[in-house]
């Protein structure tokens, strides 16, 4: 792992929040109808790619490459760095693409920095509310300048779970869907936002208590997990090993306020492990 000082991290926070906010606000001001044009359909049409994905990715990558750190971006893939090899930028230019295309709900720019298998910082910009949320394990979590923390709920039966059916979720498998339903019924309330990082932001700010998804992509959750950590929460992540095991396979994630027992084992039956 690298030896980032707290001053290094604060400098990277300034760089990243400034970049993400600038790119996000410029994109919103442009208000281009072409941004919602569908340029590709993947996974049988369950995942869409928009013109917006490219419009947002280009300025983000142009500036992040100047740091010399490696980059993993949903659209471009892996870009090798030339310094501090354990550091990796993880970029999802538009999380919640379908929401954006239909004006359905939150859609976010998501940029994270990880050091090997540990988050350093995450930055999210909500294209609907123009709200910035950022955080990490050594810097806390913030909406703008306001600190935020996870909830204090301790009863799973009174907790709110935010989750979803990712594009790679085997929704056609009745046994898997049935097992997933069993997981959902152990929580007091369940909400589906259509954006993994927006869901994690709800956990970080205390509006929800647990986030859990199976077959989600790492770039969808990298920034949100860092922010949950900064807000006092915890997470488990399986299926990702950075940087040596860098790949584009889906992973299993559970993040919570760390007040009651939840883990990736809740998905064991779905994964054929129970």
N, C-alpha and C positions, 0 to 999 in steps of 0.2 A: 504494500500500500504506500501511497505518497505521504509526505510529511507536510500537509497543508496546515499553516498556522491559522488562528482565528482571524488575524488580519487578512490573510490570503482569502479566506472564505467570505469575509465582509466585502472585499474588493470584487469577488466573483458575483456576489449578490447584487451589488450596484450595477455591474456590467449586464447581468442577465435580466434583472427587472427592467432596467432602462431599455434594453433591446426589445424584450417581449412587449412592453407597453407601447413603444414607438411603432413596432410592426403592427400590433393589434389595432391601435387607434387610426393609423393610416389606412388599414384595410377597411375598417368600419366607415371612415369618412368617404372612401371611394365608392362604397355602396353599389358595386358593380353587379348588375343582374347576371352577367356572364360567369361570375364566381360560383353560381349554383348549377352551372352546366355539368351534367354527368359525363365524364370522360372515360369511365371504365366501370364495368360490373364484374365483381369477383365472387367466388364461393356460391355459385348458382344465383347470383343477384342479391345475396344477403349482405354483401359489403359493397358500398359505392365509393368511387373516387370522383372528386369534384375538381373543377378548375381552381377552386379556392385552396385545395391542398398544395398545389404547386405555387400559387401566388404567395402563400404564407411561408412555404418552406425556403424559397430562394433567398430572401433577405436574412432569415434566421441563420442558415448555413453559411452564408457569406461572412457574417461577423463572427460566428462561433469558430470557424476554421482558423481565424487569426490567433486564437489562444494556443494552437498547436496540439490540443487534446484530440483524441479520437472521437468520432461521432457515430451514433447509430440513429438513423432517421427512418421513420415508417416508409417514406416515399423513395428515398435514395438508397437506403441500406447502410452498410458499414463504410466509413471513411477513415482510413488509417491516420493516426496522429504522429507527431515527431518529437513529443516531449511528455514526460510523466505518464508512462504507458498504462498505469493502473486507473487513470482518470478517463471517464467516458461521458460525453454529452449524450443524452437520450432525448430525441425530439419527436413529438407528434404534432405536426403543424395544425391539425384540426381534429380534435377528438370530439365526436358527436356530429360527424358529417351528415348523417341522415337527419338529425334534428335541424341542422343548419339549412339543409335543402328544403325542408318542409315547414320551417318556423315552428317546430314542435317543442323545443326546450333548450337547455343549455348546450353550448358548443364552445370549446376552449382551445386556446393555444397552450401547449404543454412542453416545457423544457426542464430537464433535470440534469444534475451532475452527480455521477456515482463514482466512488473510489473502490475499485474491485467490487465486492459484493455488498458494500455499504453506501447508503445515500448520503450525499453531502448537502444538496439543496434541491428544491423544486420550485418552479414558478409557473403559475397558471394565470391566463387572462381570459375572462369571460366575454365573448364577443357580443353577448346579449346585454349584459348589465354594465360592461366596460369596467368590471371590478377586477383588481389584481389581488391574488393571494399567493404568498410565498412562505417558505420555511425550510427547516432542516434540523437535525438532532443537536447541533451546536448553536443554533441561532433562534430557536423558538419558531412560532408560526404567526403570521400577520395577514390581515386584510388591510391593504394600504399601510398605514402606520399603527393600526389598532391590533394589539396582541389577541390571539384566539387560543382556546384550549378545547380539548375533548370534553364530552359530557361526563357526568358523575353517576350515571345509571348503573346499578349493580345487578338488576334482575333481568335475566335473559327474556323472560316472559313479558316484560314491559319494554324491551328494547326494540329499536327500529333498525331493520336490516335494509341496506341498499344493495341491490344486485342487478342482474340482467341476464339476457341470453346473448352472449357474444356471437359474432358471425360464425365462429368455428365451433360453437356449441352443437353437439349432435342432437338437434331438436327432433329429428326423425326417429330416434331410438326411444321407444315408449318406456323401457325399463329405466333409462337414464333420467328421463323427464319425471317419472314417478319418484325416483330417488331424490331428485332435486326438490320436488314438492314436499317430501318428508322433511327436508332441511328447512324449508320456508316456514312450516307450521310450528317450528320450535321458537319462533320470535313473535313478539307482540304485534308488530306491524312490518310490512314489506313495501318498499318503493323501488321503482325502476325508472332511472333518469335518462337512459340512452347515451350516457357518457360516463366512462369509468372514472376519469379524473374529477368530474363534477361530483360524482358520488363520494369519492374520497375526500373532497373538500367539505362535504356535509359532515363527515366523521370528524375532520379536523376542527371544525367550528362548533361541534357539539349539537348540531341539528339532527344528526343520526348517530347511531352507536356502533354499528358494525358494517363493514363492506366485505363482500365475499363474491368471487367469480371464479369459474372454472373454464379453461380454454380461452383465457384472455391473453392479449399480447403484452410483452414487457413495456413497450413504449406507451401503452395506454395507461399504465399505472405508476411508472417510475417517478414522476414529479409528485403525484398525489401521496405516494407512500412516504416520501421525504417530508412532506408537509404534515402528515399525520404524526410522524415521529417527532417533529418539532413541536407539535401541539400537545405532546404528552401521551400519545397513543403508541401502539405497537403493531407489528405485522409479521406474518409468515408468508414466504414466497418460495414456491417450488417449481422447478423446471427451468431456472435461469442460473448460470454459473459464469460470472464475469471476472476477467475478460477472456479467459482461455476458452470457455464454453459458449462464446458468443454465437448465437444462431437466431433464427426467426421462428422458433417453435412456440406454441401457446403454453402458458403457465397457469398455475393455480395460486390464488391470492386470498388471504384473509387479513383484514386490518380492523382494529377495534380500539375502544377507549381504554382497554387493558384493565377493566373493572370486573370482568367475569370470564369464564373459561370458554374460549372459542379458538379453533385452530383449523388447519387445512384438513384434518382428519374428518371433518364434517362431510367432505366430498369423497371419502374412501369408497363408499358403496357405489357411487357413480363411476369411480375410476377402477372398479373391480378389485379393490384392495381389502374389502371386508366380506 
